[in-house]
Amino acid sequence: MRRPTHEVKIGKLRIGGQNKVAVQSMTTCSTMDTEGCVEQCIRIIDAGADLVRLTTQGTREAENLRNIKAGLIARGYGDTPLCADVHFNPNVADVAATIVEKVRINPGNYVDPARQFKHLEYTDEEYQQELKRLDDRFCGFLSICREHGTAIRIGVNHGSLSDRIMSRYGDTPAGIVESCMEFLRICEREHFPNVVVSIKASNTVVMVQSVRLLCKEMEKEGMDYPLHLGVTEAGEGEDGRLKSAVGIGSLLIDGIGDTIRVSLSEEPECEIPVAQSILQAARVQMCKPEFISCPGCGRTLYDLQDTIRRIKAAVEAKAKVDVRYKTLKIGIMGCIVNGPGEMADADYGYVGAARGKVSLYKNKECIEKNVPEAEAVERLIAFIDKDLDSNS
Ligand code: SF4
């Protein structure tokens, strides 16, 4: 069951509640490069992103978000909200909040001094003084966000906890969670619900444990803020994809997560299909046809890899023009021994029956026996077409 959360408004996008899990990415070019950012945002949006984040180091970059927004509107991409990513300077967050739909701040460096990586001792009084300073500054930011209808993300990173938090909690999931809860308590007291929260770490175990702990702590204090999930510095290629799938996927399967970002050291638009595949593998959202195929063994009755390629190509071509194909699950099994039982989750199936012969299935029911292999892919697609038409 999905963890209950309240809905957060980010321009025209809604995150949390019963809304679909939103997918996002982040630009990699300088935020002063207006054309470069517009082009990159468009590539990210065309790949399927619901939100695009841009790094916003200073007030100049924050101001330039206005030009980037205008460029996107002029190109017909104005509906996708933008998020400014702010660190170290709360004044930048104030400016960005007047321009874009969402601002991410990092509790570890919002007003706490830059971390010195020394063991600092805080007296209770010093600790409370810093908390009070944080409270005062953050309330000013919330007023600006309230006035402009801007959403915020309280985004904690394991790698940037403040010295103050480290002095009390150490480098622990409890410290990561408390860093977030301090800000959330202020949002609660100020009745500011337009908040998404995240806890990220490059260590997937720390990330998953910290997010689970955050959910428990929020529940204890009666909070239901939606969650943004991600594994930071996941890397690139297969390693980055696997780390992201393990971290994000574990939580999605628990019903946790309202928006996700897969961080890859690649072009940002490459992150979107991976995010969609993770959502699908966690059975959160069907974004594309799914193929349930066996690994093959000594019993396999046809060229499994070639057949998978041909069925995939035919079904994916259909899915481009016929939305009903987008949510289909197709089983492709090398033989009858375990085939039909193991692909019980599939809508349609292609199962080796004898050498050169294939049986076609709808769910667990065989609808055509011993079809000559040369005709079988075509016959399967023709059957699916006819069946979908008869159901619509
Ligand atoms: S379905 Fe048949 S061919 Fe495929 S792995 Fe199982 S036993 Fe082997």
Boltz pocket constraint, residues with backbone or C-beta under 6 A from the ligand:
constraints:
  - pocket:
      binder: B
      contacts: [[A, 294], [A, 295], [A, 296], [A, 297], [A, 298], [A, 299], [A, 300], [A, 301], [A, 333], [A, 334], [A, 335], [A, 336], [A, 337], [A, 338], [A, 339]]
      max_distance: 6.0
